[in-house]
Amino acid sequence: MCVAINPGSSHKDNSSTKLVVNYAPDVTIYMSSTNPSEGQPFELKCEASGVPALYTFTALTQTHGGTQIPNTHITLEGPASMSSRIVRIPTLRMDDTGTYTCSVQNGVRNVSGHLHQTAATKLMVKVSPKILTPSLKIAAATGTNTSLSVPVYAYPTLDEIALQRYDGLNISRTSEKHILLWNNTTVAADWYGTKVQVDGNLMNFTIIDLQPADFGNYTITMKNAVNVSSAVFTVVAETKPEPVTELDYHQHTLTTDSVVVTWSPGFGGGLLQIFNVLLKRTTDTDWSLAITTSEYNITLKNLQPGNEYMVKVYASNLMGNSTDSSTITFITQNINEVSSEVSSPIAGIVGGVVGGTLCLIAAIVAVIIVFRKYHITCAFAVERKDTRTDKTCNLYETSTNRLDMTDHLYSGVQGLHTDNDTAHGTVVYENTSITPTADQYELLGATGTTNREDHVHDPLRSTYSTLGESRHREPEKQSQSQNEYMNTLVR
């Protein structure tokens, strides 16, 4: 505010103005709990404060060890006038652990010149011990040593691990028969479908000189500050593999002669297993062995087009074979189906080339007519009181070499054809013939025949006769006739 006073009259006046300073937003992240534990609801709020108060939240992400986690609870939706975004997690779990980063901008850069302002906070969810491997079965032969490694995640870290055999035998950490150890290390975890490396524990259990009594179930008990959890693993004798599951083919890979087939392996019986893929047409009686592989994803090749096939798989190891999997059925594509899928775009290309070629020829003819019209002769009949004019034009030059024009016309399109057009059928549209048909091009002399009248339709024979007569006129009459023809053409 500014105030002015006149001492002589004691008059006072003032004026004021408002100064608004725009500045980049300050970003803050708030957590609804300082002690987040699994099973609890949780909110994480990202709030911005700046001028103007119109915000664009450009990112709100969860990462762990530099890997971004696709947390399904995160959203950036909301009006620009809203100064915050909230992550609401109905039930916390191990996967929610990580660093959360929020990025906001309001169109104003900070003193460092950065447009996007960020804030980050780390969320550590307290969880009971979790085993991170889906398979808890091992197989071995009697008289051998066998070991099992079990990755475990817990926060806070593990306090205790205990192991008990199916018959109640408690297994200490080290004995003549068993060795039970665990150590802190980095283990692999799957958080919201993404592989990450986390700080955890690896439990190693070894049975020495495996005997029949050692086969059976073992219960692992794990404890940390949050809770106690347990899991069961099984020691079995080496045996035949279990059947494969989830046998299927990929529809988008199906062609006239091949298809991709996948499956999930079963327990291998403690030994290396291989997979045998059986194949037959539905009309056949016997199955044939298509391939033997250690992979779970293979391509069946050399199939016949338009045939219905059946596929099944069984696993093998040194102990024997598993039972067969369920059977899948598919039909290879017909060659006609593949051709029809390709014909539509090819037809468009061919049509475009032909249409473009004809337009090019028409344009060249028009140019020649304009610039060389004094060489064109026309035979026509005009009735003075009738606006209809019947005329037929011969586009040959009056010179003796009448193929000059057509040679010029075709020179512009000769580059469309190559010697390798049909090598693999890859450039189908370039095989389009440039050879003119009799009806379309004989008047241009493209056929190169000696007697053109043999190739001209009857109604035009009189035209040729007229043209022949006109060439024997006296020069004066011929010149006059040509001027008349040109005047008619201009009209």
QUIDACOR-V163246 format. One record per pair of residues at least 4 apart in sequence whose C-alpha atoms are under 6 Angstrom apart, sorted by sequence separation. I is the first residue (numbers start at 1). J is the second residue. D is the distance in whole Angstrom. If there is no record, write none. Layout:
i = {I/I}
j = {J/J}
d = {D/D}
//
This chain:
i = {6/63/109/110/164/165/190/316/339/343/347/351/352/368/369/437/438/442/477/6/63/109/164/174/190/223/254/268/316/397/436/473/5/62/63/109/164/173/174/189/222/253/315/396/5/62/164/173/189/222/253/280/315/382/4/163/188/221/222/279/314/4/188/221/279/3/4/187/220/250/278/314/380/421/3/32/105/187/220/249/278/279/313/380/2/104/186/219/249/277/278/313/2/31/74/104/186/187/219/248/277/312/379/417/1/30/103/186/218/248/277/1/30/103/185/218/247/312/378/29/102/184/185/217/247/276/311/378/29/102/184/217/246/275/311/28/101/183/216/245/246/275/310/28/101/132/183/216/245/274/275/310/376/27/100/131/132/182/215/244/274/309/27/100/131/182/215/244/309/376/26/99/130/181/244/308/375/25/26/99/130/181/243/308/375/25/98/129/180/242/307/25/55/98/129/180/242/307/24/54/97/128/179/241/282/306/23/54/97/127/179/241/281/282/305/306/23/97/127/178/241/281/305/306/22/126/178/240/280/281/305/239/280/177/238/279/238/279/263/278/64/262/278/48/63/262/278/47/63/261/277/47/62/261/276/46/62/260/276/46/61/260/275/45/61/259/275/45/60/259/274/44/60/258/274/44/59/258/273/43/59/257/273/43/58/257/258/272/57/58/257/42/57/153/257/41/56/152/257/41/56/152/256/41/55/151/152/40/55/151/166/39/40/54/150/166/39/150/165/38/149/164/38/149/164/148/163/148/163/147/162/147/162/146/161/146/161/145/160/145/160/145/159/144/145/158/159/143/144/158/143/142/142/256/255/256/255/256/240/243/350/239/240/242/243/240/241/244/243/24/379/23/24/24/37/36/37/38/27/95/137/139/141/136/137/138/139/140/141/128/137/139/140/128/139/139}
j = {10/67/113/114/168/169/194/320/343/347/351/355/356/372/373/441/442/446/481/11/68/114/169/179/195/228/259/273/321/402/441/478/11/68/69/115/170/179/180/195/228/259/321/402/12/69/171/180/196/229/260/287/322/389/12/171/196/229/230/287/322/13/197/230/288/13/14/197/230/260/288/324/390/431/14/43/116/198/231/260/289/290/324/391/14/116/198/231/261/289/290/325/15/44/87/117/199/200/232/261/290/325/392/430/15/44/117/200/232/262/291/16/45/118/200/233/262/327/393/45/118/200/201/233/263/292/327/394/46/119/201/234/263/292/328/46/119/201/234/263/264/293/328/47/120/151/202/235/264/293/294/329/395/47/120/151/152/202/235/264/294/329/48/121/152/203/236/265/330/397/48/121/152/203/266/330/397/48/49/122/153/204/266/331/398/49/122/153/204/266/331/50/80/123/154/205/267/332/50/80/123/154/205/267/308/332/50/81/124/154/206/268/308/309/332/333/51/125/155/206/269/309/333/334/51/155/207/269/309/310/334/269/310/208/269/310/270/311/296/311/98/296/312/83/98/297/313/83/99/297/313/84/99/298/313/84/100/298/314/85/100/299/314/85/101/299/315/86/101/300/315/86/102/300/316/87/102/301/316/87/103/301/317/88/103/302/303/317/103/104/303/89/104/200/304/89/104/200/305/90/105/201/305/91/105/201/202/91/106/202/217/91/92/106/202/218/92/203/218/92/203/218/93/204/219/204/219/205/220/205/220/206/221/206/221/207/222/207/222/208/223/209/223/209/210/223/224/209/210/224/210/210/211/332/332/333/333/334/319/322/429/319/320/322/323/321/322/325/325/108/463/108/109/110/125/125/126/127/119/191/233/235/237/233/234/235/236/237/238/226/235/237/238/227/238/270}
d = {5/5/5/6/6/5/5/6/6/6/6/6/6/5/5/6/5/6/6/5/4/5/5/5/5/4/5/6/4/6/6/6/6/6/5/4/4/6/6/6/6/5/6/5/4/5/6/4/5/5/6/5/5/6/6/5/6/6/6/6/6/5/5/4/5/6/6/6/5/6/6/5/6/6/4/5/5/6/5/6/5/6/6/4/5/6/5/6/4/6/6/5/5/5/5/5/5/6/4/6/6/6/6/6/6/6/6/6/6/6/5/4/5/4/6/5/6/5/4/5/5/6/5/6/4/5/6/6/4/5/4/4/5/6/5/6/6/5/5/6/6/5/6/5/4/6/6/5/5/6/6/5/6/6/5/6/6/5/5/6/5/6/5/5/5/4/5/5/6/6/6/6/5/6/5/6/5/6/5/4/5/5/6/4/6/5/6/6/6/5/5/4/5/5/4/5/5/6/5/5/5/6/6/6/6/5/6/5/5/6/5/4/6/6/5/5/5/5/5/6/5/4/6/4/5/5/5/5/6/6/5/5/5/5/5/6/5/5/6/6/5/6/5/5/6/4/6/6/5/6/5/4/5/6/6/5/5/6/5/5/5/4/6/6/5/6/4/4/6/5/6/6/4/5/5/5/6/4/5/6/5/6/5/5/5/5/6/6/6/6/4/5/4/5/5/6/6/6/6/5/5/5/4/5/6/6/6/5/5/5/5/5/5/6/6/6/5/5/5/5/6/6/5/5/5/6/6/5/5/6/6/4/5/6/6/5/5/6/6/5/5/5/6/5/6/6/5/5/5/5/5/5/5/5/6/4/5/6/5/5/5/6/5/5/6/6/5/6/6/5/6/6/6/5/5/5/4/6/6/5/6/6/6/5/5/5/5/5/6/5/6/5/5/5/5/4}
//
